[in-house]
């Protein structure tokens, strides 16, 4: 696992760019991209180390954003993703999917279970956000 912390002012993540190169994308740019597609974007998962600042920024334009408050191990990140997307596939709400994924980390005794945080946009309810079902 390789992680580096960023401050809120310099908050950014690397995304895979064209020709498999890395592209540094700031939280502001992520928010702008999300806002441009906000009519269809209901949830964003930033399953990466120290992604809470980006989640906070995106939380202003997307209903639900999951971010990590610290360094999450690769195995824990994979387990979180499997639990989260399995619950969404079972037509569970985003709030329930986060709970399910965190419970999966706890069941596997990963100390990372305290890291995921779901940010909810004002006026949204993560218990009511179910993907694939009309709002």
trRosetta pair geometry for C-beta under 8 A, 3 or more apart (Angstrom, degrees):
i j d omega theta_ij theta_ji phi_ij phi_ji
1 49 7.4 120 177 -59 108 132
1 71 6.6 111 143 175 132 108
1 72 7.7 -149 -145 96 141 40
1 73 5.3 -101 -57 -128 148 55
1 74 5.4 -156 -81 -27 91 88
3 48 7.9 157 -118 170 100 75
3 49 3.2 -85 -128 133 127 172
3 50 6.2 133 178 -1 115 107
3 71 4.2 -177 46 -117 159 99
3 72 7.9 117 -76 31 146 52
4 49 7.6 103 29 102 34 130
4 50 7.4 -87 94 34 36 147
5 49 8.0 -91 -79 143 55 106
5 50 5.0 -175 -117 -112 59 159
6 10 5.1 -126 -169 96 101 88
6 11 5.0 135 116 -107 125 46
6 12 6.1 -169 -133 32 168 65
6 50 6.2 136 23 133 76 131
6 53 6.5 -111 90 41 98 146
7 10 5.2 61 54 31 85 91
7 11 6.8 -101 95 -52 39 73
7 53 7.4 110 149 -85 27 163
8 11 5.5 -12 -147 -35 31 120
8 27 7.9 -45 -162 23 59 157
8 53 4.7 -163 -107 -136 64 126
8 56 7.5 -36 -126 66 108 141
10 26 8.0 -96 -170 -124 41 99
11 26 6.6 90 89 -162 65 71
11 27 4.1 13 104 -20 117 126
11 53 3.8 -133 -109 116 140 131
11 54 5.5 -177 162 -61 119 71
11 57 6.8 167 94 -16 146 136
12 24 5.2 32 154 -179 137 93
12 25 6.1 164 -160 81 89 35
12 26 4.6 -50 -94 -99 97 50
12 27 6.6 -113 -81 -23 45 68
12 54 7.6 100 -114 -78 14 115
13 24 7.7 170 90 -148 24 56
13 25 6.0 -22 65 61 71 88
13 30 7.5 44 32 -58 108 140
13 46 6.8 -148 -56 -152 162 115
13 48 5.9 101 -138 82 129 156
13 51 6.3 22 -78 -112 132 99
13 54 5.9 -17 -22 -57 115 160
14 22 4.6 -12 -170 -168 121 112
14 23 6.7 138 -157 66 65 37
14 24 5.7 -38 -96 -91 71 57
14 25 7.4 131 -118 14 21 80
15 22 7.4 137 70 -157 32 61
15 23 5.2 -31 66 65 83 95
15 25 5.2 15 2 -1 116 129
16 20 6.2 -32 -166 -142 107 47
16 21 7.6 131 -163 74 58 31
16 22 6.7 -51 -106 -102 45 52
16 23 7.3 46 143 16 8 91
17 20 7.7 32 69 118 58 6
17 21 4.7 -34 65 79 107 82
17 22 6.4 70 6 158 100 7
17 23 3.6 100 -59 -32 120 116
18 21 6.6 -2 73 35 54 100
25 29 5.0 -121 -169 86 81 127
25 30 5.7 97 139 -58 114 88
25 33 8.0 -17 -170 -6 133 141
26 29 4.6 98 55 6 80 100
26 30 7.0 -139 98 -3 44 85
27 30 5.5 -52 -148 37 34 114
27 31 6.3 37 152 -21 66 104
27 53 5.9 -96 -68 128 152 89
27 54 4.3 -149 -106 -112 98 66
27 56 7.8 3 -165 65 146 79
27 57 3.9 106 161 32 117 158
27 58 7.1 -114 -163 -35 86 80
28 31 5.7 -55 -151 35 30 112
28 32 6.5 31 151 -19 64 105
28 57 6.7 -93 -71 -173 44 146
29 32 5.5 -51 -147 35 34 113
29 33 6.3 36 153 -18 66 104
30 33 5.7 -54 -148 37 31 111
30 34 6.2 28 155 -16 65 109
30 54 5.9 32 51 -162 158 107
30 57 6.9 96 72 98 107 121
30 58 5.8 -53 123 -76 112 109
31 34 5.7 -56 -144 41 30 110
31 35 6.1 34 156 -23 65 107
31 57 5.0 -99 -54 147 127 99
31 58 5.4 -150 -90 -93 76 54
31 60 6.5 18 -144 59 128 106
31 61 5.4 127 -162 11 82 136
32 35 5.7 -52 -143 34 28 112
32 36 6.5 33 154 -23 61 104
33 36 5.8 -55 -155 30 30 114
33 37 7.0 -4 156 10 63 106
34 37 6.3 -77 -153 53 33 89
34 38 6.2 68 145 -77 69 78
34 41 5.4 -128 -159 100 83 168
34 44 6.4 -53 -110 -54 134 145
34 58 5.6 75 12 -142 166 96
34 61 5.0 127 105 102 110 124
34 62 5.2 -61 174 -52 137 112
35 38 5.0 -7 -144 -38 37 120
35 61 4.3 -78 -79 -152 83 147
37 40 5.6 -56 171 52 87 96
37 41 5.0 84 109 -28 94 114
38 41 5.5 -65 -119 45 34 104
38 61 5.4 -101 -96 172 125 92
38 62 6.7 -136 -124 -85 83 61
41 44 6.7 14 -178 -53 115 97
41 61 7.9 28 85 129 130 90
41 62 5.2 -65 127 -117 111 103
41 63 7.9 -180 119 11 67 85
42 62 7.2 109 171 -169 12 86
42 63 5.0 -15 -162 33 61 129
42 64 6.8 16 149 29 69 94
42 94 7.6 -155 136 -52 102 137
42 129 5.5 167 170 -161 117 118
42 131 6.3 177 69 -94 139 85
43 62 6.9 122 -111 164 17 116
43 63 6.6 -51 -68 71 61 97
43 64 4.5 -15 -109 74 86 101
43 65 7.2 172 -157 -82 55 39
43 66 7.4 25 -175 -7 99 96
43 94 5.2 -176 -95 -109 138 135
43 129 6.5 133 -57 145 109 138
43 131 6.8 -78 17 -66 125 118
44 55 7.7 -172 91 -117 105 72
44 58 5.5 -73 58 157 147 151
44 62 5.2 26 -3 138 111 170
44 64 7.6 177 28 97 59 57
44 65 4.8 -4 62 -118 96 84
44 66 7.3 -159 97 30 54 67
45 65 7.8 180 -82 -159 30 51
45 66 4.6 -1 -122 56 71 114
45 81 7.4 126 140 -111 149 82
45 84 6.7 119 -114 135 151 157
46 51 3.6 -162 131 161 122 146
46 54 5.5 148 -113 88 169 124
46 55 5.6 -137 32 -65 131 92
46 58 7.7 151 -32 18 127 149
46 65 6.9 22 -2 179 105 94
46 66 6.5 -172 33 92 65 62
46 67 4.6 6 63 -106 117 75
46 68 7.0 -126 106 4 86 81
47 51 7.6 -19 -2 23 5 156
47 66 7.3 17 -68 107 71 113
47 68 7.0 76 -147 -35 35 118
47 72 7.4 -89 -179 78 67 151
47 77 5.1 121 162 -162 103 98
47 80 6.1 174 -136 92 117 123
47 81 5.5 20 -120 -70 170 102
48 51 4.7 96 69 -50 84 128
48 68 6.4 -154 79 25 34 125
48 72 7.5 -176 -178 42 14 113
48 77 7.5 48 -88 -131 36 140
49 68 6.1 -74 -122 91 23 136
49 70 7.0 -37 -154 141 78 37
49 71 4.5 7 -134 -119 118 56
49 72 5.8 -158 -85 24 66 72
50 53 7.4 3 160 10 80 99
50 68 6.6 -31 -22 92 17 93
50 69 7.7 3 -112 164 44 20
50 70 6.4 14 -74 -136 68 23
50 71 6.8 -1 -34 -67 88 58
51 54 5.1 -50 -169 43 74 115
51 55 5.9 82 132 -28 83 99
51 67 4.1 -141 107 -152 87 92
51 68 5.0 63 34 34 93 80
52 55 5.3 -55 -144 37 36 115
52 56 6.3 42 156 -25 67 100
52 67 4.3 147 -93 119 40 127
52 68 6.4 -103 -43 83 80 32
52 69 4.9 45 -50 -99 140 55
52 117 6.0 41 -114 44 103 132
53 56 5.6 -48 -150 30 33 114
53 57 6.7 30 153 -15 63 104
53 67 7.7 -166 29 175 32 157
54 57 5.7 -56 -151 38 35 110
54 58 6.1 28 154 -13 69 110
54 65 8.0 -135 119 168 73 135
54 67 6.1 164 68 -112 81 133
55 58 5.8 -58 -140 44 30 107
55 59 6.1 47 154 -39 63 103
55 65 4.3 170 -152 127 79 114
55 66 6.6 -83 -120 118 133 13
55 67 2.7 -120 -28 -23 138 132
55 117 6.7 142 103 85 158 98
55 119 4.9 147 152 4 100 130
56 59 5.6 -48 -152 18 27 121
56 67 7.4 -64 -22 23 64 158
56 119 6.1 -174 -94 -102 43 160
57 60 6.6 -50 -179 12 39 109
58 61 6.2 -78 -163 49 51 92
58 62 5.1 -7 161 23 93 119
58 65 4.5 132 95 -102 114 156
58 119 7.4 121 77 75 82 134
59 62 6.7 -70 -106 59 28 80
59 65 4.9 -117 -73 29 74 126
59 119 3.6 -75 -89 135 135 128
59 120 7.0 30 -151 54 109 11
59 121 5.6 -178 177 -76 65 66
60 121 6.7 113 -134 -120 15 97
61 121 7.3 -138 43 -100 9 135
62 65 5.3 94 82 -58 121 101
62 121 6.4 -177 87 -43 34 126
63 94 7.7 146 112 13 110 160
63 120 6.9 -14 166 -150 60 69
63 121 5.2 -92 -123 24 32 116
63 124 4.0 165 -150 -137 84 154
63 126 7.5 150 146 -88 96 64
63 129 5.4 150 129 -94 142 144
64 94 4.5 110 92 135 172 161
64 95 7.8 -126 -121 -56 145 65
64 118 5.8 -14 -165 -171 99 104
64 119 7.2 150 -156 78 46 52
64 120 5.7 -11 -101 -104 72 69
64 121 7.5 -99 -54 0 39 84
64 124 6.7 -145 -50 134 75 141
64 126 4.9 101 -100 -108 129 97
64 129 5.5 -159 -13 59 131 163
65 118 7.2 150 76 -157 39 54
65 119 4.6 -16 62 58 93 103
66 84 7.4 -103 20 -132 176 151
66 98 6.1 -174 -102 -102 124 113
66 116 5.9 -10 -169 -163 106 101
66 117 7.1 158 -150 79 57 40
66 118 5.2 -26 -94 -97 76 71
66 119 7.7 -175 -80 17 26 72
67 116 7.6 149 81 -147 29 54
67 117 5.7 -24 66 62 77 91
67 119 6.8 16 11 -8 108 113
68 71 7.9 82 139 -101 129 6
68 72 4.9 -89 -147 -23 152 124
68 77 8.0 -44 -69 -102 150 98
68 115 4.6 10 -154 158 87 112
68 116 6.1 -37 -97 -89 68 51
68 117 7.5 148 -106 16 19 82
69 114 7.4 -63 51 127 128 78
69 115 5.1 -152 40 -149 82 61
69 116 7.9 -115 -2 -39 87 7
69 117 5.8 76 -47 -16 102 121
70 115 5.3 -108 44 -116 84 107
72 76 5.2 -124 -178 91 90 117
72 77 4.9 111 122 -66 118 93
72 80 7.3 -26 -178 -5 146 146
72 112 4.8 89 -134 -151 80 134
72 115 5.2 -178 -79 104 104 166
73 76 4.4 85 61 13 89 107
73 77 6.7 -154 91 -10 43 87
73 110 6.9 -138 44 -153 122 117
73 112 5.8 -129 20 -47 89 142
74 77 5.7 -54 -145 35 29 112
74 78 6.4 28 156 -17 64 105
75 78 5.8 -54 -150 37 31 110
75 79 6.3 30 153 -17 65 107
75 110 7.3 -162 101 -101 97 129
76 79 5.6 -55 -145 39 32 111
76 80 6.2 38 154 -23 66 104
76 105 5.8 50 -152 -126 95 109
76 108 7.8 -177 -107 89 72 131
76 110 4.3 142 -104 -169 111 152
76 112 3.8 74 174 48 162 151
76 113 7.9 -121 -153 -54 122 54
76 115 7.9 82 136 33 137 136
77 80 5.6 -49 -147 33 30 114
77 81 6.5 30 154 -19 62 106
77 112 7.8 -81 -51 157 60 161
78 81 5.7 -56 -150 36 31 111
78 82 6.4 31 154 -19 66 106
79 82 5.8 -53 -145 36 32 111
79 83 6.3 27 158 -13 65 108
79 101 7.8 137 128 -163 68 78
79 104 5.5 -167 161 132 99 115
79 105 6.0 130 106 -86 123 68
79 108 5.9 -76 -153 16 163 159
79 110 6.8 167 59 -20 147 150
80 83 6.1 -63 -150 42 27 107
80 84 5.9 24 157 -19 66 114
80 101 4.7 62 -157 176 64 116
80 102 7.6 29 -123 -73 93 45
80 104 7.0 166 -97 76 39 119
80 105 6.0 11 -77 -58 84 114
80 112 7.7 -91 -48 120 123 123
80 116 6.3 162 -145 -61 137 135
81 84 5.8 -57 -140 39 27 111
81 85 6.0 11 168 -6 66 112
81 101 7.6 63 -44 -134 13 129
82 85 6.5 -62 -139 44 21 98
82 86 6.0 26 160 -24 61 113
82 101 8.0 142 69 -121 52 90
82 104 7.2 -158 82 168 92 164
83 86 5.8 -56 -143 35 25 114
83 87 6.5 23 160 -17 61 107
83 97 7.7 145 131 -174 72 67
83 100 5.2 -167 168 127 99 86
83 101 3.7 148 95 -108 113 59
83 102 7.9 -155 110 3 147 30
83 103 7.3 -175 -169 63 147 75
83 104 3.5 -141 -76 -5 149 153
83 105 7.6 -112 15 -28 155 72
84 87 6.1 -63 -157 35 26 107
84 88 6.6 22 151 -15 64 107
84 97 4.9 70 -155 161 63 102
84 98 6.7 24 -115 -88 101 43
84 100 7.0 151 -93 79 39 98
84 101 3.9 5 -59 -67 80 139
85 88 5.4 -49 -144 38 39 113
85 89 6.1 45 154 -22 67 104
85 97 7.7 62 -64 -162 19 126
86 89 5.6 -56 -150 37 29 114
86 90 6.5 23 151 -13 63 108
86 100 7.3 -126 78 134 97 138
87 90 5.6 -59 -149 41 33 109
87 92 4.2 -52 171 47 88 139
87 96 6.0 -157 175 117 131 87
87 97 3.7 171 92 -114 125 72
87 100 4.1 146 -67 48 142 155
87 101 6.9 -107 7 -40 131 82
88 91 7.7 44 177 -76 36 18
88 92 6.4 -87 -82 56 30 82
88 94 7.4 25 -95 -95 101 58
88 97 4.9 25 -53 -103 78 147
88 131 5.5 17 -168 35 108 125
91 130 5.9 34 -172 -171 70 120
91 132 6.9 -93 -105 69 83 120
91 133 6.8 77 -147 -38 103 125
92 96 4.1 -113 173 93 113 125
92 97 5.2 147 95 -59 113 78
92 100 6.7 68 102 -17 167 141
92 130 7.2 -153 119 -121 18 94
93 96 4.6 93 54 11 81 101
93 97 6.8 -139 96 -8 41 87
93 126 6.4 113 152 146 111 61
93 127 5.0 48 140 -156 167 35
93 128 6.5 31 -128 -13 129 9
93 129 5.9 97 -160 64 85 57
93 130 5.3 -66 -96 -73 60 81
94 97 5.4 -53 -145 35 32 115
94 98 6.5 34 155 -20 65 101
94 118 6.9 148 140 -149 104 140
94 126 4.7 -96 82 -163 104 87
94 129 4.5 -5 2 85 117 113
94 130 7.6 -144 -22 -81 70 37
94 131 7.6 86 -64 -29 89 95
95 98 6.0 -54 -154 33 30 109
95 99 6.5 29 149 -16 63 107
95 118 6.8 177 -108 99 60 166
95 125 8.0 -43 -31 159 133 64
95 126 3.7 115 -57 118 94 104
95 127 4.5 -30 28 -74 146 61
95 129 7.6 113 -15 44 81 93
96 99 5.4 -53 -148 39 36 114
96 100 6.1 40 152 -22 68 104
96 127 7.3 82 -31 -126 87 66
97 100 5.6 -50 -145 36 31 114
97 101 6.3 30 155 -18 64 106
98 101 5.8 -56 -146 38 30 110
98 102 6.3 29 155 -17 65 107
98 116 6.3 -169 -159 137 97 131
98 118 4.7 -68 -85 -48 167 133
98 126 7.4 -11 8 165 130 141
99 102 5.9 -56 -146 39 29 109
99 103 6.2 30 154 -20 64 108
100 103 5.7 -56 -148 37 29 112
100 104 6.5 36 150 -25 63 102
101 104 5.4 -47 -152 28 34 117
101 105 6.9 35 149 -17 63 99
101 116 6.7 44 103 -2 118 175
102 105 5.6 -49 -155 33 37 112
102 106 6.5 37 147 -18 66 104
102 113 5.4 95 -166 -163 77 86
102 116 5.8 -132 -80 53 98 127
103 106 5.4 -52 -146 38 36 113
103 107 6.2 40 153 -23 67 104
104 107 5.7 -51 -146 34 30 113
104 108 6.5 17 157 -6 63 108
105 108 6.0 -67 -150 46 29 102
105 110 4.4 -78 -167 57 85 117
105 112 5.7 -104 -160 83 135 85
105 113 3.8 169 108 -89 119 84
105 116 7.9 165 -4 -1 151 119
106 109 7.3 29 -179 -81 35 35
106 110 7.5 -83 -68 45 24 74
106 113 4.6 74 -65 -116 74 159
110 113 5.8 129 83 -39 84 83
111 114 7.4 -31 165 14 62 102
112 115 5.0 -34 -172 6 73 127
113 116 7.8 -48 -167 17 38 97
118 126 5.8 68 145 -113 138 162
120 124 5.1 -147 -178 84 91 103
120 125 7.2 38 -168 -110 142 21
120 126 5.0 -104 -94 -37 123 104
121 124 4.5 64 63 5 85 126
124 128 7.8 -151 -178 61 64 106
124 129 6.7 19 -180 -52 109 122
125 128 4.2 54 86 14 107 112
125 129 7.0 174 88 -22 55 83
126 129 5.5 -47 -140 26 40 114
130 133 4.6 5 101 36 110 126
